[in-house]
């Protein structure tokens, strides 16, 4: 975890040779692994059909993980942390994730 002043594109946790599926916000930042970043249309340069199909493949791959973040943000109000230090954020996220796992377990049963 880092402080909020560090943008996510500056933190690269990928390993060399690993496929890195990322959204359009990381466009232009090269990872250490295989670059599977969604393409972004630039002003005056719309996306080609191949890039749109590529983005659809990447979004299907990312959807199960993004679902976890959506639940943490909407159900547990984890989108904005009111705690100020990294250890406190870590503890708050740990409890949010435990609650998420309990909800998933209830859904599976």
N, CA, C and O atoms as a GROMACS GRO file, in nm:
protein
  436
    1UNK      N    1   0.083  -0.117   0.000
    1UNK     CA    2   0.000   0.000   0.000
    1UNK      C    3   0.088   0.123   0.000
    1UNK      O    4   0.198   0.125   0.054
    2UNK      N    5   0.035   0.225  -0.063
    2UNK     CA    6   0.106   0.353  -0.068
    2UNK      C    7   0.011   0.462  -0.023
    2UNK      O    8  -0.108   0.439  -0.003
    3UNK      N    9   0.064   0.581  -0.008
    3UNK     CA   10  -0.022   0.694   0.028
    3UNK      C   11  -0.101   0.737  -0.095
    3UNK      O   12  -0.072   0.695  -0.206
    4UNK      N   13  -0.200   0.820  -0.074
    4UNK     CA   14  -0.288   0.862  -0.183
    4UNK      C   15  -0.218   0.956  -0.281
    4UNK      O   16  -0.270   0.980  -0.390
    5UNK      N   17  -0.103   1.009  -0.245
    5UNK     CA   18  -0.034   1.100  -0.335
    5UNK      C   19   0.038   1.027  -0.448
    5UNK      O   20   0.083   1.091  -0.542
    6UNK      N   21   0.049   0.895  -0.441
    6UNK     CA   22   0.115   0.815  -0.545
    6UNK      C   23   0.009   0.758  -0.637
    6UNK      O   24  -0.080   0.686  -0.592
    7UNK      N   25   0.018   0.788  -0.768
    7UNK     CA   26  -0.079   0.734  -0.863
    7UNK      C   27  -0.052   0.587  -0.888
    7UNK      O   28   0.062   0.541  -0.882
    8UNK      N   29  -0.159   0.512  -0.916
    8UNK     CA   30  -0.147   0.368  -0.936
    8UNK      C   31  -0.054   0.332  -1.052
    8UNK      O   32   0.008   0.226  -1.050
    9UNK      N   33  -0.044   0.418  -1.152
    9UNK     CA   34   0.041   0.387  -1.266
    9UNK      C   35   0.189   0.390  -1.229
    9UNK      O   36   0.272   0.337  -1.303
   10UNK      N   37   0.224   0.450  -1.116
   10UNK     CA   38   0.363   0.456  -1.072
   10UNK      C   39   0.405   0.333  -0.993
   10UNK      O   40   0.523   0.314  -0.966
   11UNK      N   41   0.309   0.247  -0.956
   11UNK     CA   42   0.338   0.126  -0.879
   11UNK      C   43   0.322   0.007  -0.973
   11UNK      O   44   0.211  -0.022  -1.018
   12UNK      N   45   0.430  -0.061  -1.003
   12UNK     CA   46   0.427  -0.176  -1.093
   12UNK      C   47   0.466  -0.300  -1.016
   12UNK      O   48   0.583  -0.319  -0.981
   13UNK      N   49   0.368  -0.387  -0.989
   13UNK     CA   50   0.392  -0.509  -0.913
   13UNK      C   51   0.406  -0.632  -1.002
   13UNK      O   52   0.410  -0.744  -0.953
   14UNK      N   53   0.414  -0.611  -1.133
   14UNK     CA   54   0.421  -0.724  -1.226
   14UNK      C   55   0.561  -0.783  -1.230
   14UNK      O   56   0.660  -0.716  -1.201
   15UNK      N   57   0.566  -0.910  -1.266
   15UNK     CA   58   0.692  -0.981  -1.283
   15UNK      C   59   0.725  -0.987  -1.433
   15UNK      O   60   0.633  -0.985  -1.515
   16UNK      N   61   0.850  -0.994  -1.470
   16UNK     CA   62   0.884  -1.008  -1.612
   16UNK      C   63   0.824  -1.136  -1.671
   16UNK      O   64   0.836  -1.243  -1.612
   17UNK      N   65   0.760  -1.124  -1.786
   17UNK     CA   66   0.698  -1.237  -1.853
   17UNK      C   67   0.554  -1.261  -1.813
   17UNK      O   68   0.489  -1.349  -1.871
   18UNK      N   69   0.501  -1.188  -1.717
   18UNK     CA   70   0.364  -1.204  -1.669
   18UNK      C   71   0.271  -1.111  -1.749
   18UNK      O   72   0.308  -0.998  -1.779
   19UNK      N   73   0.152  -1.161  -1.784
   19UNK     CA   74   0.054  -1.078  -1.854
   19UNK      C   75  -0.009  -0.981  -1.755
   19UNK      O   76  -0.054  -1.021  -1.648
   20UNK      N   77  -0.012  -0.852  -1.791
   20UNK     CA   78  -0.063  -0.747  -1.704
   20UNK      C   79  -0.187  -0.688  -1.770
   20UNK      O   80  -0.176  -0.614  -1.868
   21UNK      N   81  -0.306  -0.721  -1.718
   21UNK     CA   82  -0.433  -0.671  -1.771
   21UNK      C   83  -0.468  -0.544  -1.696
   21UNK      O   84  -0.494  -0.548  -1.576
   22UNK      N   85  -0.470  -0.431  -1.768
   22UNK     CA   86  -0.495  -0.303  -1.704
   22UNK      C   87  -0.597  -0.222  -1.784
   22UNK      O   88  -0.619  -0.247  -1.903
   23UNK      N   89  -0.658  -0.126  -1.717
   23UNK     CA   90  -0.758  -0.040  -1.780
   23UNK      C   91  -0.693   0.072  -1.860
   23UNK      O   92  -0.571   0.079  -1.872
   24UNK      N   93  -0.778   0.159  -1.914
   24UNK     CA   94  -0.731   0.267  -2.000
   24UNK      C   95  -0.655   0.375  -1.924
   24UNK      O   96  -0.583   0.453  -1.986
   25UNK      N   97  -0.668   0.380  -1.794
   25UNK     CA   98  -0.598   0.480  -1.714
   25UNK      C   99  -0.448   0.459  -1.710
   25UNK      O  100  -0.373   0.550  -1.674
   26UNK      N  101  -0.403   0.340  -1.746
   26UNK     CA  102  -0.260   0.308  -1.747
   26UNK      C  103  -0.200   0.319  -1.887
   26UNK      O  104  -0.086   0.278  -1.908
   27UNK      N  105  -0.275   0.372  -1.981
   27UNK     CA  106  -0.230   0.384  -2.120
   27UNK      C  107  -0.102   0.469  -2.125
   27UNK      O  108  -0.097   0.579  -2.070
   28UNK      N  109  -0.001   0.417  -2.192
   28UNK     CA  110   0.124   0.490  -2.207
   28UNK      C  111   0.230   0.456  -2.105
   28UNK      O  112   0.344   0.501  -2.118
   29UNK      N  113   0.197   0.379  -2.002
   29UNK     CA  114   0.294   0.339  -1.898
   29UNK      C  115   0.327   0.192  -1.923
   29UNK      O  116   0.239   0.106  -1.918
   30UNK      N  117   0.453   0.163  -1.948
   30UNK     CA  118   0.497   0.027  -1.980
   30UNK      C  119   0.519  -0.054  -1.852
   30UNK      O  120   0.591  -0.009  -1.763
   31UNK      N  121   0.458  -0.173  -1.842
   31UNK     CA  122   0.485  -0.260  -1.727
   31UNK      C  123   0.610  -0.344  -1.750
   31UNK      O  124   0.665  -0.347  -1.860
   32UNK      N  125   0.654  -0.413  -1.645
   32UNK     CA  126   0.768  -0.503  -1.661
   32UNK      C  127   0.727  -0.630  -1.732
   32UNK      O  128   0.809  -0.690  -1.802
   33UNK      N  129   0.601  -0.672  -1.717
   33UNK     CA  130   0.552  -0.794  -1.781
   33UNK      C  131   0.496  -0.765  -1.920
   33UNK      O  132   0.522  -0.660  -1.978
   34UNK      N  133   0.418  -0.863  -1.973
   34UNK     CA  134   0.355  -0.848  -2.103
   34UNK      C  135   0.245  -0.742  -2.094
   34UNK      O  136   0.160  -0.749  -2.006
   35UNK      N  137   0.247  -0.646  -2.184
   35UNK     CA  138   0.155  -0.534  -2.180
   35UNK      C  139   0.019  -0.573  -2.238
   35UNK      O  140   0.006  -0.588  -2.360
   36UNK      N  141  -0.082  -0.589  -2.153
   36UNK     CA  142  -0.220  -0.616  -2.196
   36UNK      C  143  -0.308  -0.502  -2.147
   36UNK      O  144  -0.414  -0.525  -2.088
   37UNK      N  145  -0.265  -0.378  -2.171
   37UNK     CA  146  -0.340  -0.260  -2.131
   37UNK      C  147  -0.442  -0.228  -2.238
   37UNK      O  148  -0.414  -0.238  -2.357
   38UNK      N  149  -0.562  -0.188  -2.195
   38UNK     CA  150  -0.665  -0.152  -2.291
   38UNK      C  151  -0.621  -0.029  -2.370
   38UNK      O  152  -0.557   0.061  -2.316
   39UNK      N  153  -0.656  -0.026  -2.497
   39UNK     CA  154  -0.623   0.087  -2.583
   39UNK      C  155  -0.722   0.200  -2.559
   39UNK      O  156  -0.838   0.176  -2.524
   40UNK      N  157  -0.677   0.322  -2.579
   40UNK     CA  158  -0.761   0.440  -2.559
   40UNK      C  159  -0.765   0.520  -2.688
   40UNK      O  160  -0.664   0.538  -2.755
   41UNK      N  161  -0.883   0.568  -2.722
   41UNK     CA  162  -0.897   0.652  -2.841
   41UNK      C  163  -0.844   0.791  -2.808
   41UNK      O  164  -0.873   0.847  -2.703
   42UNK      N  165  -0.765   0.845  -2.900
   42UNK     CA  166  -0.712   0.979  -2.882
   42UNK      C  167  -0.791   1.076  -2.968
   42UNK      O  168  -0.865   1.035  -3.058
   43UNK      N  169  -0.778   1.203  -2.941
   43UNK     CA  170  -0.854   1.304  -3.012
   43UNK      C  171  -0.822   1.299  -3.162
   43UNK      O  172  -0.706   1.314  -3.202
   44UNK      N  173  -0.924   1.277  -3.242
   44UNK     CA  174  -0.906   1.270  -3.387
   44UNK      C  175  -0.861   1.134  -3.438
   44UNK      O  176  -0.845   1.117  -3.558
   45UNK      N  177  -0.840   1.038  -3.349
   45UNK     CA  178  -0.797   0.903  -3.386
   45UNK      C  179  -0.885   0.800  -3.316
   45UNK      O  180  -0.848   0.751  -3.209
   46UNK      N  181  -1.000   0.765  -3.374
   46UNK     CA  182  -1.087   0.667  -3.309
   46UNK      C  183  -1.022   0.528  -3.310
   46UNK      O  184  -0.932   0.501  -3.388
   47UNK      N  185  -1.071   0.442  -3.221
   47UNK     CA  186  -1.019   0.306  -3.213
   47UNK      C  187  -1.061   0.225  -3.335
   47UNK      O  188  -1.173   0.239  -3.384
   48UNK      N  189  -0.972   0.141  -3.381
   48UNK     CA  190  -1.005   0.051  -3.491
   48UNK      C  191  -1.089  -0.065  -3.436
   48UNK      O  192  -1.098  -0.083  -3.315
   49UNK      N  193  -1.149  -0.141  -3.525
   49UNK     CA  194  -1.231  -0.255  -3.483
   49UNK      C  195  -1.146  -0.358  -3.408
   49UNK      O  196  -1.195  -0.423  -3.316
   50UNK      N  197  -1.019  -0.372  -3.447
   50UNK     CA  198  -0.930  -0.469  -3.382
   50UNK      C  199  -0.901  -0.427  -3.238
   50UNK      O  200  -0.896  -0.511  -3.148
   51UNK      N  201  -0.880  -0.297  -3.218
   51UNK     CA  202  -0.854  -0.250  -3.082
   51UNK      C  203  -0.979  -0.256  -2.996
   51UNK      O  204  -0.969  -0.281  -2.875
   52UNK      N  205  -1.097  -0.235  -3.054
   52UNK     CA  206  -1.220  -0.249  -2.977
   52UNK      C  207  -1.242  -0.395  -2.936
   52UNK      O  208  -1.285  -0.423  -2.824
   53UNK      N  209  -1.212  -0.488  -3.026
   53UNK     CA  210  -1.224  -0.630  -2.992
   53UNK      C  211  -1.121  -0.668  -2.887
   53UNK      O  212  -1.150  -0.748  -2.798
   54UNK      N  213  -1.001  -0.612  -2.896
   54UNK     CA  214  -0.896  -0.636  -2.796
   54UNK      C  215  -0.941  -0.587  -2.660
   54UNK      O  216  -0.923  -0.656  -2.559
   55UNK      N  217  -1.000  -0.466  -2.655
   55UNK     CA  218  -1.049  -0.412  -2.528
   55UNK      C  219  -1.160  -0.499  -2.469
   55UNK      O  220  -1.168  -0.516  -2.348
   56UNK      N  221  -1.245  -0.555  -2.556
   56UNK     CA  222  -1.351  -0.643  -2.507
   56UNK      C  223  -1.294  -0.770  -2.446
   56UNK      O  224  -1.343  -0.817  -2.343
   57UNK      N  225  -1.190  -0.826  -2.508
   57UNK     CA  226  -1.126  -0.946  -2.453
   57UNK      C  227  -1.062  -0.915  -2.317
   57UNK      O  228  -1.073  -0.994  -2.223
   58UNK      N  229  -0.997  -0.802  -2.308
   58UNK     CA  230  -0.931  -0.764  -2.182
   58UNK      C  231  -1.035  -0.738  -2.074
   58UNK      O  232  -1.015  -0.777  -1.959
   59UNK      N  233  -1.146  -0.672  -2.108
   59UNK     CA  234  -1.248  -0.643  -2.006
   59UNK      C  235  -1.316  -0.770  -1.957
   59UNK      O  236  -1.354  -0.778  -1.840
   60UNK      N  237  -1.333  -0.871  -2.045
   60UNK     CA  238  -1.388  -0.999  -1.998
   60UNK      C  239  -1.294  -1.066  -1.900
   60UNK      O  240  -1.338  -1.132  -1.805
   61UNK      N  241  -1.167  -1.049  -1.922
   61UNK     CA  242  -1.066  -1.109  -1.833
   61UNK      C  243  -1.060  -1.037  -1.699
   61UNK      O  244  -1.032  -1.099  -1.596
   62UNK      N  245  -1.086  -0.905  -1.700
   62UNK     CA  246  -1.076  -0.824  -1.579
   62UNK      C  247  -1.204  -0.823  -1.497
   62UNK      O  248  -1.200  -0.790  -1.379
   63UNK      N  249  -1.317  -0.859  -1.555
   63UNK     CA  250  -1.448  -0.844  -1.491
   63UNK      C  251  -1.460  -0.916  -1.356
   63UNK      O  252  -1.512  -0.856  -1.262
   64UNK      N  253  -1.414  -1.041  -1.341
   64UNK     CA  254  -1.428  -1.106  -1.209
   64UNK      C  255  -1.354  -1.033  -1.098
   64UNK      O  256  -1.401  -1.031  -0.984
   65UNK      N  257  -1.241  -0.975  -1.128
   65UNK     CA  258  -1.164  -0.903  -1.026
   65UNK      C  259  -1.229  -0.769  -0.996
   65UNK      O  260  -1.236  -0.727  -0.880
   66UNK      N  261  -1.277  -0.701  -1.100
   66UNK     CA  262  -1.340  -0.571  -1.081
   66UNK      C  263  -1.468  -0.584  -0.998
   66UNK      O  264  -1.506  -0.489  -0.930
   67UNK      N  265  -1.533  -0.699  -1.003
   67UNK     CA  266  -1.654  -0.722  -0.924
   67UNK      C  267  -1.624  -0.712  -0.775
   67UNK      O  268  -1.703  -0.655  -0.700
   68UNK      N  269  -1.512  -0.765  -0.732
   68UNK     CA  270  -1.472  -0.757  -0.591
   68UNK      C  271  -1.458  -0.611  -0.550
   68UNK      O  272  -1.506  -0.571  -0.444
   69UNK      N  273  -1.391  -0.531  -0.633
   69UNK     CA  274  -1.371  -0.390  -0.600
   69UNK      C  275  -1.503  -0.314  -0.598
   69UNK      O  276  -1.521  -0.223  -0.518
   70UNK      N  277  -1.596  -0.351  -0.687
   70UNK     CA  278  -1.726  -0.284  -0.690
   70UNK      C  279  -1.804  -0.312  -0.562
   70UNK      O  280  -1.867  -0.221  -0.507
   71UNK      N  281  -1.799  -0.435  -0.513
   71UNK     CA  282  -1.869  -0.469  -0.388
   71UNK      C  283  -1.803  -0.398  -0.270
   71UNK      O  284  -1.872  -0.345  -0.183
   72UNK      N  285  -1.671  -0.397  -0.267
   72UNK     CA  286  -1.602  -0.329  -0.157
   72UNK      C  287  -1.634  -0.180  -0.156
   72UNK      O  288  -1.644  -0.119  -0.050
   73UNK      N  289  -1.650  -0.122  -0.273
   73UNK     CA  290  -1.676   0.021  -0.281
   73UNK      C  291  -1.821   0.054  -0.249
   73UNK      O  292  -1.847   0.150  -0.176
   74UNK      N  293  -1.916  -0.024  -0.302
   74UNK     CA  294  -2.057   0.011  -0.287
   74UNK      C  295  -2.119  -0.043  -0.159
   74UNK      O  296  -2.195   0.028  -0.092
   75UNK      N  297  -2.088  -0.166  -0.124
   75UNK     CA  298  -2.151  -0.228  -0.007
   75UNK      C  299  -2.080  -0.186   0.122
   75UNK      O  300  -2.144  -0.152   0.221
   76UNK      N  301  -1.946  -0.190   0.120
   76UNK     CA  302  -1.870  -0.162   0.241
   76UNK      C  303  -1.813  -0.021   0.245
   76UNK      O  304  -1.736   0.011   0.336
   77UNK      N  305  -1.849   0.062   0.151
   77UNK     CA  306  -1.805   0.202   0.145
   77UNK      C  307  -1.653   0.213   0.154
   77UNK      O  308  -1.600   0.296   0.227
   78UNK      N  309  -1.585   0.130   0.078
   78UNK     CA  310  -1.439   0.128   0.081
   78UNK      C  311  -1.376   0.218  -0.023
   78UNK      O  312  -1.254   0.214  -0.040
   79UNK      N  313  -1.453   0.298  -0.093
   79UNK     CA  314  -1.398   0.386  -0.196
   79UNK      C  315  -1.322   0.503  -0.140
   79UNK      O  316  -1.233   0.558  -0.206
   80UNK      N  317  -1.356   0.543  -0.019
   80UNK     CA  318  -1.291   0.658   0.043
   80UNK      C  319  -1.257   0.622   0.186
   80UNK      O  320  -1.346   0.597   0.268
   81UNK      N  321  -1.130   0.619   0.216
   81UNK     CA  322  -1.085   0.583   0.351
   81UNK      C  323  -1.074   0.710   0.436
   81UNK      O  324  -1.013   0.809   0.395
   82UNK      N  325  -1.134   0.706   0.552
   82UNK     CA  326  -1.127   0.820   0.642
   82UNK      C  327  -1.014   0.806   0.743
   82UNK      O  328  -0.995   0.894   0.828
   83UNK      N  329  -0.940   0.697   0.735
   83UNK     CA  330  -0.825   0.681   0.823
   83UNK      C  331  -0.703   0.740   0.754
   83UNK      O  332  -0.699   0.750   0.631
   84UNK      N  333  -0.603   0.779   0.832
   84UNK     CA  334  -0.496   0.860   0.776
   84UNK      C  335  -0.363   0.788   0.758
   84UNK      O  336  -0.279   0.836   0.681
   85UNK      N  337  -0.340   0.677   0.823
   85UNK     CA  338  -0.211   0.612   0.812
   85UNK      C  339  -0.225   0.480   0.737
   85UNK      O  340  -0.333   0.421   0.733
   86UNK      N  341  -0.117   0.435   0.678
   86UNK     CA  342  -0.118   0.312   0.600
   86UNK      C  343  -0.152   0.191   0.686
   86UNK      O  344  -0.230   0.107   0.640
   87UNK      N  345  -0.100   0.175   0.807
   87UNK     CA  346  -0.141   0.059   0.888
   87UNK      C  347  -0.290   0.057   0.918
   87UNK      O  348  -0.351  -0.050   0.920
   88UNK      N  349  -0.350   0.172   0.941
   88UNK     CA  350  -0.494   0.177   0.968
   88UNK      C  351  -0.574   0.142   0.843
   88UNK      O  352  -0.678   0.076   0.852
   89UNK      N  353  -0.528   0.186   0.728
   89UNK     CA  354  -0.595   0.150   0.602
   89UNK      C  355  -0.586   0.000   0.582
   89UNK      O  356  -0.683  -0.063   0.539
   90UNK      N  357  -0.472  -0.057   0.611
   90UNK     CA  358  -0.453  -0.202   0.596
   90UNK      C  359  -0.550  -0.280   0.685
   90UNK      O  360  -0.608  -0.379   0.640
   91UNK      N  361  -0.568  -0.237   0.809
   91UNK     CA  362  -0.660  -0.305   0.901
   91UNK      C  363  -0.803  -0.290   0.852
   91UNK      O  364  -0.880  -0.386   0.855
   92UNK      N  365  -0.840  -0.170   0.808
   92UNK     CA  366  -0.977  -0.148   0.760
   92UNK      C  367  -1.006  -0.234   0.637
   92UNK      O  368  -1.114  -0.292   0.627
   93UNK      N  369  -0.911  -0.241   0.545
   93UNK     CA  370  -0.930  -0.325   0.427
   93UNK      C  371  -0.937  -0.473   0.464
   93UNK      O  372  -1.012  -0.549   0.402
   94UNK      N  373  -0.861  -0.514   0.562
   94UNK     CA  374  -0.864  -0.654   0.606
   94UNK      C  375  -1.004  -0.691   0.655
   94UNK      O  376  -1.055  -0.798   0.622
   95UNK      N  377  -1.066  -0.603   0.735
   95UNK     CA  378  -1.201  -0.631   0.784
   95UNK      C  379  -1.303  -0.627   0.670
   95UNK      O  380  -1.397  -0.707   0.669
   96UNK      N  381  -1.287  -0.535   0.576
   96UNK     CA  382  -1.377  -0.530   0.460
   96UNK      C  383  -1.366  -0.659   0.380
   96UNK      O  384  -1.468  -0.714   0.336
   97UNK      N  385  -1.247  -0.708   0.359
   97UNK     CA  386  -1.228  -0.831   0.283
   97UNK      C  387  -1.281  -0.953   0.357
   97UNK      O  388  -1.334  -1.045   0.294
   98UNK      N  389  -1.268  -0.957   0.489
   98UNK     CA  390  -1.326  -1.068   0.564
   98UNK      C  391  -1.478  -1.068   0.551
   98UNK      O  392  -1.539  -1.174   0.535
   99UNK      N  393  -1.539  -0.950   0.558
   99UNK     CA  394  -1.685  -0.941   0.542
   99UNK      C  395  -1.725  -0.981   0.400
   99UNK      O  396  -1.827  -1.047   0.382
  100UNK      N  397  -1.647  -0.941   0.302
  100UNK     CA  398  -1.676  -0.980   0.164
  100UNK      C  399  -1.671  -1.132   0.149
  100UNK      O  400  -1.757  -1.191   0.084
  101UNK      N  401  -1.571  -1.196   0.209
  101UNK     CA  402  -1.559  -1.341   0.202
  101UNK      C  403  -1.677  -1.410   0.270
  101UNK      O  404  -1.723  -1.514   0.223
  102UNK      N  405  -1.727  -1.354   0.381
  102UNK     CA  406  -1.844  -1.411   0.447
  102UNK      C  407  -1.968  -1.400   0.358
  102UNK      O  408  -2.049  -1.493   0.353
  103UNK      N  409  -1.983  -1.289   0.290
  103UNK     CA  410  -2.097  -1.273   0.199
  103UNK      C  411  -2.087  -1.372   0.084
  103UNK      O  412  -2.187  -1.432   0.045
  104UNK      N  413  -1.968  -1.390   0.029
  104UNK     CA  414  -1.949  -1.486  -0.080
  104UNK      C  415  -1.975  -1.629  -0.033
  104UNK      O  416  -2.033  -1.710  -0.105
  105UNK      N  417  -1.931  -1.660   0.089
  105UNK     CA  418  -1.955  -1.793   0.143
  105UNK      C  419  -2.105  -1.818   0.161
  105UNK      O  420  -2.152  -1.927   0.131
  106UNK      N  421  -2.179  -1.718   0.209
  106UNK     CA  422  -2.323  -1.731   0.222
  106UNK      C  423  -2.388  -1.752   0.086
  106UNK      O  424  -2.483  -1.830   0.074
  107UNK      N  425  -2.338  -1.684  -0.017
  107UNK     CA  426  -2.393  -1.700  -0.152
  107UNK      C  427  -2.364  -1.837  -0.211
  107UNK      O  428  -2.446  -1.892  -0.285
  108UNK      N  429  -2.249  -1.893  -0.178
  108UNK     CA  430  -2.212  -2.025  -0.230
  108UNK      C  431  -2.297  -2.133  -0.164
  108UNK      O  432  -2.339  -2.228  -0.230
  109UNK      N  433  -2.323  -2.118  -0.033
  109UNK     CA  434  -2.401  -2.218   0.040
  109UNK      C  435  -2.546  -2.201   0.003
  109UNK      O  436  -2.631  -2.275   0.053
   0.00000   0.00000   0.00000
